[in-house]
Amino acid sequence: MAPSPIVSLEIGTSKIRALIGEQLEDGQILVTGMGECASRGVRKGEIIHFENALACVKSTLEMAEEQSRVAIHEIHLVVTGGHIQSVINHGNVPVESGEISREDIERVMEVGRTLSLPHDRAVLHTINQHFYVDDQPGVIDPVGMEGSKLSVDMLIMHGIRNRVKNAVKLLKSAYVEVADVAFSGLCSALAVLTPEQKESGVIVIDMGGGTTDYLVYGGRAIACAGALAVGGDHITNDVATGLCIPISQAERLKLEWGNALQGQCAASQTVSLQAESGFQSRHVNLSDLHMIIHARVEEILRMVKAEIVRYNPLSMAGAGVLLTGGGAHLKGVCELAAQVFEMPCHVGVPRNISGLAVVTEGPEYAAPLGMIRYGFKTTGRREDENGLFSRLVSMLKGSK
């Protein structure tokens, strides 16, 4: 019997997106419906106006239902926000029989998952990185090996409980239940990476409207992950302030004429802007526009790089950098990222997806598409190494 369709929802700063996907026998995801709405009531991936955000969510889900002719009762929710952090927790247990068993692995993983966090934070994911047998590193599967001590490194991702809970409450108000919750950066990586890229090591950077998520594969495991509360809206605000134009014009100017590299136009080249919202008509120098965008995008990329090198050397990323999210469409951003990280960079395209053509091509759909894949991986499992969804969701629903 084929599994039921998965509905993923991403509540982003610029867009709220819902996708409905079915899993085919060959593992492909067939997208049968989608809804999309300009985001209101959301900033930095977090709810700031409940009623406005609720109206957008309802509209998005209605569009997806109408297109797919599937009634939506359950959602797999993509979450992001600068409050999401990760830490590596080390756990170890004695091997009583001298030969490592599956039970020993379960025990050490339970110890690795146990982390004392402030009461306002909730665990989103616990991801097994590496095993050690008597301090021998890099053991992939220790079952059957001889040893007196078994250890594990566990990557634990956590976020502020109430900020995640508000998103769950929002969906409950839209008369749908939350089946699972997953970090946006993890979902994007699931959508775009090949097994070979994971093996070689790779950096995935999802550049959204209000946040920038990152996830690094290295040493055959997820080495680190996190989110920064900076994104495309910072670029737009810089353009509006620097050129003394309204936000709406700054956004259009960024999308139509923006470039993350300097020196891509003649110094005298200008764009005419009509009078709007109390601002007079004027000519804008494109070199000024590119200088402003370059400064902010370079700063964001260097912030991501600084976070990554705190935990891992960049040499782990043999496959370079992949950019996803709406920010990946910005001209020159791949070239700038290649300069900042000193390695190849290109746009991450969702893989093994069929159905709606627009979804199969756009890096901005990586996170909700990856959430569908994540949903099929975890459906029917009460608890696994990629998430503690049953515990998390029940905890988030538990308080009113």
Residue pairs with C-beta under 8 A, 6 or more apart in sequence:
2 22
2 23
3 23
3 376
3 379
5 20
5 21
5 22
5 32
5 68
5 70
6 20
6 21
6 22
6 23
6 76
6 371
6 372
6 375
6 376
6 379
7 18
7 19
7 20
7 64
7 70
7 72
7 74
7 75
7 76
8 18
8 19
8 21
8 75
8 76
8 77
8 78
8 187
8 368
8 369
8 371
8 372
8 375
9 16
9 17
9 18
9 57
9 60
9 61
9 75
9 76
9 77
9 78
9 171
9 368
9 371
10 16
10 17
10 18
10 78
10 184
10 367
10 368
10 371
11 39
11 42
11 45
11 47
11 53
11 57
11 77
11 78
11 167
11 170
12 39
12 42
12 45
12 80
12 208
12 209
12 210
13 39
13 42
13 43
13 44
13 45
13 208
13 209
13 210
13 211
13 231
13 232
13 233
14 38
14 39
14 208
14 209
14 210
14 232
14 233
14 326
15 36
15 37
15 38
15 39
15 209
15 326
15 364
16 36
16 37
16 38
16 39
16 42
16 53
16 56
16 57
16 60
17 34
17 35
17 36
17 60
17 365
17 368
18 33
18 34
18 35
18 36
18 60
18 61
18 63
18 64
18 72
18 75
18 368
19 31
19 33
19 34
19 64
19 359
19 365
19 368
19 369
19 371
19 372
20 31
20 32
20 33
20 34
20 64
20 68
20 70
20 72
21 29
21 30
21 31
21 32
21 355
21 369
21 372
22 29
22 30
22 32
23 29
23 30
23 376
24 30
24 354
27 352
28 352
28 353
28 354
29 352
29 353
29 354
29 355
29 369
29 372
29 373
29 376
30 354
30 355
31 353
31 354
31 355
31 356
31 359
31 360
31 369
31 372
32 67
32 68
32 70
32 355
32 356
33 64
33 65
33 66
33 67
33 68
33 69
33 70
33 356
34 63
34 64
34 67
34 356
34 358
34 359
35 59
35 60
35 61
35 62
35 63
35 64
35 65
35 67
36 60
36 63
37 56
37 57
37 59
37 60
37 63
38 56
39 53
39 56
39 209
40 49
40 52
40 53
40 55
40 56
41 47
41 48
41 49
41 50
41 51
41 52
41 53
41 54
41 55
41 56
42 48
42 53
42 56
42 210
43 210
44 81
44 82
44 210
44 211
44 229
44 231
45 79
45 80
45 81
45 184
45 208
45 210
45 211
45 227
46 81
46 83
46 163
46 166
46 167
47 53
47 163
47 166
47 167
47 170
50 166
50 170
50 173
53 170
54 170
54 173
54 174
57 170
57 171
57 174
58 174
61 72
61 174
61 176
64 70
64 72
65 71
65 72
72 176
73 176
73 177
74 176
74 177
74 178
74 179
75 171
75 176
75 177
75 178
75 179
76 178
76 179
76 180
76 181
76 182
76 371
76 372
76 374
76 375
77 167
77 168
77 171
77 178
77 180
77 181
77 182
77 371
78 182
78 183
78 184
78 187
78 367
78 368
78 371
79 124
79 159
79 164
79 167
79 181
79 182
79 183
79 184
80 183
80 184
80 185
80 208
80 211
80 213
80 227
80 367
81 159
81 160
81 163
81 211
81 227
81 229
82 211
82 227
82 228
82 229
82 230
83 159
83 160
83 163
83 227
84 124
84 157
84 158
84 159
84 183
84 213
84 226
84 227
85 157
85 158
85 159
85 226
86 155
86 156
86 157
86 158
86 224
86 225
86 226
87 115
87 155
87 156
87 158
88 129
88 153
88 154
88 155
88 156
88 224
88 311
89 112
89 113
89 114
89 115
89 153
89 154
89 156
90 112
90 151
90 152
90 153
90 154
91 108
91 109
91 110
91 111
91 112
91 113
91 114
91 151
91 152
91 154
92 108
92 111
92 132
92 149
92 150
92 151
92 152
93 104
93 107
93 108
93 111
93 149
93 150
93 151
94 148
94 149
94 150
95 104
95 147
95 148
95 149
95 150
98 146
98 147
98 148
99 144
99 145
99 146
100 133
100 142
100 143
100 144
100 145
100 146
100 147
100 150
101 143
102 143
104 142
104 150
105 131
105 142
105 143
105 150
108 131
108 150
108 151
108 152
109 128
109 152
109 154
109 385
111 152
112 126
112 128
112 152
112 153
112 154
113 123
113 126
113 154
113 156
113 388
115 123
115 156
115 158
117 123
117 158
120 160
120 161
120 162
121 158
121 159
121 160
121 161
122 158
122 159
122 160
122 161
122 164
122 392
122 395
122 396
123 156
123 157
123 158
123 388
123 391
123 392
124 157
124 158
124 159
124 164
124 181
124 182
124 183
124 387
124 392
125 155
125 156
125 157
125 182
125 183
125 186
125 386
125 387
125 388
126 154
126 155
126 156
126 157
126 385
126 387
126 388
127 154
127 155
127 156
127 157
127 221
127 222
127 385
127 386
128 152
128 153
128 154
128 155
128 221
128 385
129 152
129 153
129 154
129 155
129 219
129 221
129 222
129 223
130 137
130 138
130 139
130 152
130 153
130 219
130 221
131 139
131 140
131 141
131 142
131 150
131 151
131 152
132 139
132 149
132 150
132 151
132 152
132 153
133 139
133 142
133 145
133 147
133 149
133 150
133 151
134 147
134 148
134 149
135 149
135 151
138 219
139 145
140 220
142 150
155 221
155 222
155 223
155 224
155 225
157 183
157 186
157 225
161 395
161 396
164 181
164 396
165 396
165 399
168 178
168 181
168 393
168 396
168 397
171 177
171 178
172 178
172 397
178 393
178 396
178 397
179 375
179 379
179 389
179 393
180 374
180 375
180 378
180 387
180 389
180 393
181 387
181 389
181 392
181 393
181 396
182 371
182 374
182 387
182 389
183 213
183 225
183 227
184 206
184 208
184 211
184 213
184 227
184 367
185 204
185 206
185 213
185 214
185 215
185 225
185 226
185 227
185 367
186 215
186 222
186 225
186 370
186 374
186 386
187 366
187 367
187 368
187 369
187 370
187 371
187 373
187 374
188 204
188 206
188 213
188 215
188 324
188 325
188 348
188 366
188 367
188 370
189 204
189 215
189 217
189 222
189 370
190 370
190 373
190 374
191 324
191 348
191 350
191 351
191 353
191 365
191 366
191 367
191 369
191 370
191 373
192 204
192 322
192 324
192 348
192 349
192 350
192 351
192 363
192 366
192 370
193 202
193 204
193 217
193 322
193 348
193 351
194 351
196 319
197 217
197 319
197 322
198 217
198 220
199 220
200 317
200 318
200 319
201 216
201 217
201 218
201 219
201 223
201 316
201 317
201 318
201 319
202 216
202 217
202 317
202 318
202 319
202 320
202 321
202 322
203 214
203 215
203 216
203 308
203 314
203 317
203 320
203 321
203 322
203 341
204 214
204 215
204 216
204 217
204 321
204 322
204 324
204 348
205 212
205 213
205 214
205 301
205 304
205 321
205 322
205 323
205 324
205 325
205 337
206 212
206 213
206 214
206 323
206 324
206 325
206 366
206 367
207 231
207 232
207 300
207 323
207 324
207 325
207 326
207 327
207 328
207 330
207 333
208 231
208 232
208 325
208 326
208 327
209 231
209 232
209 233
209 326
210 229
210 231
210 232
210 233
211 227
211 228
211 229
211 230
211 231
212 227
212 228
212 230
212 231
212 300
212 303
212 304
212 325
212 327
213 225
213 226
213 227
213 228
213 325
214 224
214 225
214 226
214 227
214 228
214 304
214 307
214 308
215 222
215 224
215 225
216 222
216 223
216 224
216 225
216 308
216 312
216 316
216 317
217 223
217 317
218 312
218 316
218 317
219 316
223 311
223 312
223 316
224 307
224 308
224 311
224 312
226 307
228 300
228 303
228 304
228 307
230 299
230 300
230 303
231 300
231 327
232 254
232 326
232 327
234 296
234 300
235 254
235 258
235 292
235 293
235 296
235 297
235 330
236 247
236 250
236 251
236 254
237 247
237 250
238 292
238 293
238 295
238 296
239 245
239 250
239 253
239 254
239 258
239 289
239 292
239 293
240 246
240 247
240 249
240 250
242 288
242 292
243 250
243 253
243 284
243 288
243 289
243 292
244 279
245 253
245 273
245 279
245 282
245 284
246 276
246 277
246 278
246 279
248 276
248 277
249 273
249 276
249 279
253 271
253 273
253 284
253 289
254 289
254 293
254 330
255 329
257 271
257 286
257 289
258 289
258 290
258 293
258 330
258 331
259 265
259 289
259 290
259 293
259 294
259 330
259 331
259 332
260 290
260 293
260 294
260 297
260 298
260 330
260 331
260 332
260 333
260 335
260 336
261 290
261 294
261 331
261 332
261 335
261 336
262 287
262 290
262 291
262 294
263 287
263 290
264 290
264 331
264 332
265 286
265 287
265 290
266 287
267 285
267 287
268 285
269 285
269 286
269 287
270 283
270 284
270 285
270 286
271 283
271 284
271 286
271 289
272 281
272 282
272 283
272 284
273 281
273 282
273 283
273 284
274 281
275 281
293 330
294 332
294 336
297 327
297 330
297 333
297 336
298 336
298 340
301 336
301 337
301 340
301 341
302 340
305 314
305 340
305 341
308 314
314 341
314 342
314 343
317 341
317 343
320 338
320 341
320 343
320 344
320 345
320 346
321 337
321 338
321 341
321 343
321 344
321 345
321 346
322 345
322 346
322 347
322 348
323 333
323 334
323 337
323 345
323 346
323 347
323 348
323 363
324 347
324 348
324 363
324 364
324 366
324 367
325 363
325 364
325 366
325 367
326 363
326 364
327 333
328 334
328 347
328 348
328 363
328 364
329 363
329 364
334 345
334 346
334 347
335 345
337 345
338 344
338 345
347 363
348 363
348 366
349 361
349 363
350 359
350 360
350 361
350 362
350 363
350 365
350 366
350 369
350 370
353 359
353 360
353 369
354 360
358 365
359 365
359 369
374 386
374 387
377 386
378 384
378 386
378 387
378 389
382 390
383 389
383 390
383 391
